[in-house]
Amino acid sequence: MPAGYSFRPRAWALALAVAGCAAGIALGNWQSDRAAQKRADGVSVEQVALRGEFEPKYTVFLDNKTYRGRPGYHIVQPLRLAGGRHVLVNRGWVPAGATRDLLPEIRTPAGEIALSGVRLQRFAAAYAPPGFENSSGPEGKVWQNVTREQFSGWSGIVLEPYVVEQHSAADDGLVRDWPAVEIGAERNEAYALQWYALAALSVILFFVLNVRREQR
């Protein structure tokens, strides 16, 4: 410390610095994990072709999904395969209604259909607390995230150990313009860098703002 200066931090400043640093590191780590998950999913992408019948009774609206800046939902439904097996399918995006209380109408093809898409281990998850994968799903139809375990507990349906992102066209009004996995991973890495920078800035500001010049 240069002569004539002293370091005298105040309690509130220390609390703010610790909170800012901890939040930046936690959110940076979460974004880094999301990027690693997306890259891993991208490596294991597998094209699938299925035949089955959707069960619209068990429709889930994944909230906070935007397309070209417009808010909406991803529509997730179980597809009943031959032999009574079920697989969870993300059918695509639909714009939100005029109000949050009014869910958009979803057109579901009747009868058996042919469907093709990408087989994944899990759907991408928005920010959620640790352990959410094993928690019970919400009571209504609008969810923040969905996992096979949550959906099975909510619907009582036993699901295959994978999920499908539908890519085949259908006359249902849904948008299936899926982003590339690698692009999504790079975006998460950029977000992680921003959060780590915030953590570092919290520490730097704490020291800079608490160094005081001594009065003679």
HELIX and SHEET records of a PDB file:
HELIX    1   1 ALA A   11  VAL A   43  1                                  33    
HELIX    2   2 PRO A   56  TYR A   58  5                                   3    
HELIX    3   3 ALA A   82  GLY A   84  5                                   3    
HELIX    4   4 PHE A  132  ASN A  134  5                                   3    
HELIX    5   5 ARG A  148  SER A  155  1                                   8    
HELIX    6   6 VAL A  181  LEU A  209  1                                  29    
SHEET    1   A 2 TYR A   5  PHE A   7  0                                        
SHEET    2   A 2 VAL A 211  ARG A 213 -1                                        
SHEET    1   B 7 VAL A 142  TRP A 143  0                                        
SHEET    2   B 7 VAL A  60  TYR A  67  1                                        
SHEET    3   B 7 ARG A  70  LEU A  81 -1                                        
SHEET    4   B 7 GLU A  46  PHE A  54 -1                                        
SHEET    5   B 7 ILE A 113  LEU A 120 -1                                        
SHEET    6   B 7 LEU A 159  GLN A 166 -1                                        
SHEET    7   B 7 HIS A  86  PRO A  95  1                                        
END                                                                             
